[in-house]
């Protein structure tokens, strides 16, 4: 496992200098945010490494305040992952990378690969201190101090020690200034809470600067399935994309073979269908001879053929039961509805899928959480830049009143949205907001609507039950007086009449709704008819 | 008579309760039926000549959030009045209200009644549902009208029987009680007709002149709008074939008082014939009088908007506009925008009004 593909594709860029001047692009702007970003970068790397090595992640985070004035902290992050081999340690942490995995169609958290080294750089910039790394890998415990030479984008590695060990894992310790620890919505605590929510297979321990120990326990004893690389899906391909792929094509001599080998779900049968739609096009000719017009025709024909949806195994969603389990563990809500949409593609055939969980009441009431939107991309919590994010924008666009949610901001409601994709279109290198993509927003909208409907069903049922109970109470309070007066009028005994009246009231307001007479019919028929917005189901299944 | 009416009402009240108990025994929510008392269910009965309720029924239900409280209150009023009847005691609606103004229970933060106004509608419900009058429930109303004249009444009240001679009531007359049916009996009546004058002032004037003695009539004043007792008494006198003549102001209010006596009012249409005197005649004052008596021309008043509006409304009522003399009268009011009060008849000399009435009756100069 050790020398796996993980460390093969490092591409060196002299970007350190650039990021030194533009560190806000990485998200290192603002003291609280900077601290969260540091924890985020290391934690995501740890989670990715653990999952790839099939280890159930156990992550330890400690934040220590070094000066009383604040702003100067030591942060330690320790995982039980595979560790990093000595040969790669310096590069992995001490060199800004344009991406280890960027060129592959596979879903991982640390997509752009600038994370760990950016933190090392940040530490070095603010304190002049190197980062202490201890990597237990392949029976060796390697310790080293790592810095960055900004000019050459080369790592500086010092004080290297090596001794045998049976453990695995990576521990990184670094000092930072210009950061601050806060238990706010943007702080480390909230970040780790949400990480635990979206990653029920991991256990996280946090030691806060005041020495308070917070444990987010593991709720599922199984790692998510591994993602595989997949080819783009024809439905997400534009004319320009098709031409690009055709230009870089080397192995295939014929368009028919090129289509089958370049895109997923394109079989010989599907090529025949395309040929039938485009009789004038020669599918035997060389892909590099494809003209713009021809490519356009093929793309149009793509939309007329019924395709099997993109393969699920390129995407690693949190999973319905997993969301439910961790939601229950963390919030213990009164009602919880989770929807998982089938995979779709956006732009150049990039598969993605959306999961939504909506929790209402219960623990959310006591936690004083109101209208909380929890954004995730590949199970990584997005805490910042919520303004321009596709998730926030979509949720804002939803008419919550239709779902019996009077005021979204005031209700004990938590909405979790996770976008799983091999390539998440972040708005910036800070990776805190998803850019406005219509295809993605549509899916988010449908998923939220679907889940909202479930919540609404519960809420309206609850409200109805409450109404019936109220009616029963209103009528019931007159039963004794009525019985007494009827006894006076009829000469019968009050003690015989009263229990009968009570029973009649009980039956009447147990059988409602529907059994109501006259003006107090239970269900409002106008309520359910106007709600059926169309939610297109994804065609095909996931196989 | 008194005993039979009271026991009849008692039986009806008991039946109301027993029916509900039967419903409850069957596992149904208790209900009772009443007549819809809305304008749309109010009609003019051509045969009788009065306003009455139509046939539309309404069911009151206990098992309804909107009705439960009123239902319970109605039954409470029924039960309480049954007690009044048994004890043979009377009280006003206000007295009833205080009898029922108690809390529903220690754990219920609500009174059976909070305001008297709540009880009015449901007393009407009981009247209609049981086909009785509220007076039958021993509920009294305030008295207002007065009578003097050759009539003797036997009043059984408070365990005593009193014979009352209405010709011996001096300057004040006999005050018409709220209930002239229960415990009240006309022993002797020698009058030739009944004269109703709108205002107490004119009644006192005519009483001083011994008008009722000279004319051998019953002199009645409702003092404005007639109470239920006054209307009921007039009905009973009309039943004795006595002509009923009315002398009112020639204005909106005067007409309204007259037509309420004659046909009943829209609001209390459910009372029907028992409270209407379709035989009643309108002696005056009329617009024609202004032409006939020169001195009255100087005594007219400018009609107010309300008078003209009322006249226009009345022209729209089928039971009024079928009388050509009334149509002419009302049109003249609208045209001339004049009105005149009955007091104006004393303008020339105080005793003129007696002559005026006498003359009008003799010459049959009245409006229907």
Boltz contact constraints between the chains, C-beta under 6 A:
constraints:
  - contact:
      token1: [A, 471]
      token2: [B, 65]
      max_distance: 6.0
  - contact:
      token1: [A, 474]
      token2: [B, 65]
      max_distance: 6.0
  - contact:
      token1: [A, 475]
      token2: [B, 68]
      max_distance: 6.0
  - contact:
      token1: [A, 477]
      token2: [B, 108]
      max_distance: 6.0
  - contact:
      token1: [A, 478]
      token2: [B, 68]
      max_distance: 6.0
  - contact:
      token1: [A, 478]
      token2: [B, 72]
      max_distance: 6.0
  - contact:
      token1: [A, 481]
      token2: [B, 72]
      max_distance: 6.0
  - contact:
      token1: [A, 481]
      token2: [B, 104]
      max_distance: 6.0
  - contact:
      token1: [A, 482]
      token2: [B, 72]
      max_distance: 6.0
  - contact:
      token1: [A, 482]
      token2: [B, 75]
      max_distance: 6.0
  - contact:
      token1: [A, 485]
      token2: [B, 75]
      max_distance: 6.0
  - contact:
      token1: [A, 485]
      token2: [B, 76]
      max_distance: 6.0
  - contact:
      token1: [A, 485]
      token2: [B, 79]
      max_distance: 6.0
  - contact:
      token1: [A, 486]
      token2: [B, 17]
      max_distance: 6.0
  - contact:
      token1: [A, 486]
      token2: [B, 20]
      max_distance: 6.0
  - contact:
      token1: [A, 486]
      token2: [B, 21]
      max_distance: 6.0
  - contact:
      token1: [A, 488]
      token2: [B, 79]
      max_distance: 6.0
  - contact:
      token1: [A, 489]
      token2: [B, 13]
      max_distance: 6.0
  - contact:
      token1: [A, 489]
      token2: [B, 14]
      max_distance: 6.0
  - contact:
      token1: [A, 489]
      token2: [B, 17]
      max_distance: 6.0
  - contact:
      token1: [A, 489]
      token2: [B, 78]
      max_distance: 6.0
  - contact:
      token1: [A, 489]
      token2: [B, 79]
      max_distance: 6.0
  - contact:
      token1: [A, 490]
      token2: [B, 17]
      max_distance: 6.0
  - contact:
      token1: [A, 490]
      token2: [B, 18]
      max_distance: 6.0
  - contact:
      token1: [A, 490]
      token2: [B, 21]
      max_distance: 6.0
  - contact:
      token1: [A, 492]
      token2: [B, 21]
      max_distance: 6.0
  - contact:
      token1: [A, 500]
      token2: [B, 24]
      max_distance: 6.0
  - contact:
      token1: [A, 504]
      token2: [B, 29]
      max_distance: 6.0
  - contact:
      token1: [A, 508]
      token2: [B, 63]
      max_distance: 6.0
  - contact:
      token1: [A, 520]
      token2: [B, 64]
      max_distance: 6.0
  - contact:
      token1: [A, 520]
      token2: [B, 65]
      max_distance: 6.0
